[in-house]
Amino acid sequence: MPTKTADAVWNGSLMDGKGHLKTPSGALNVDYGWKARAEDGPGTSPEELIAAAHAGCFSMALSHMLATAGHAPTKIHTTANVTFNKVGDGFAITGIALKTEGIVPGIDEKTFKETAEKAKAGCPVSKALSAVPITLESKFMK
């Protein structure tokens, strides 16, 4: 499997500086900064990128688990909310809340919810972020 990379450049102090993130694929070429992270400033933040990665990975994992069980989903939609708070003298990601809904022909709500819980545990990004409490709310759409 290939290794994925990203480059980050930061100029200045934490509060007043600016940064830029870029990936070789071109999928990411964006500014980031403290105001985007702790306020509602322009650009992105590490937490927003973690949320995107987690939502994407979880959706793929859930889709794969359902399809492997013979129930390919029509649609999986996941939102990840990453909480960033002041903790002690620093800052930390203190929680991730996943919300997913799916349209999956041929199964019931119980099976969908059980499979979603397994995907939460098995998703590679969930595993990488296991030091952070991760919650899941799942909704089965008929």
C-alpha positions, 0 to 999 in steps of 0.5 A: 500500500502506498504511503500518503503524505501532506506538507505543512508550512507555518510562518509566525507565532501560534496566535498570529501566524499563518500556515498552508497545507498541501498534498501531492494529489492536489486534493488539499491546497489550503491555508490554516491558522489559529483563528480557523482552529479556535474561532471562526476564522478563514481557512481550515484546521487540523480538527476539520481535516481529522473530521473529514478523514474520519467521516470518509474512512468510517463511511467506507468501512461501513459500506464494505462491511455491509456489502461483504454481508451481502447488503451493498448500501445505496448510500451512507452519509456520515458527519464527524464532529471533532471537539477541540478544547483547552485542557490544563496548560494546553489544548486537546481533541476531547471527543469525536461524535460520528453521525451516520445514516444509511440506505441499505436494501434488504436489512433491518435497522438492528442489523444496520446499527450493529454493523455501524458499531463494528465499523466504528471499531474497525475503521482505520481512522477510528483505530488511529484516534482511539485515545479520544472518546468516539461516539456513534449515532446511527440512523437507518433509512428505508 
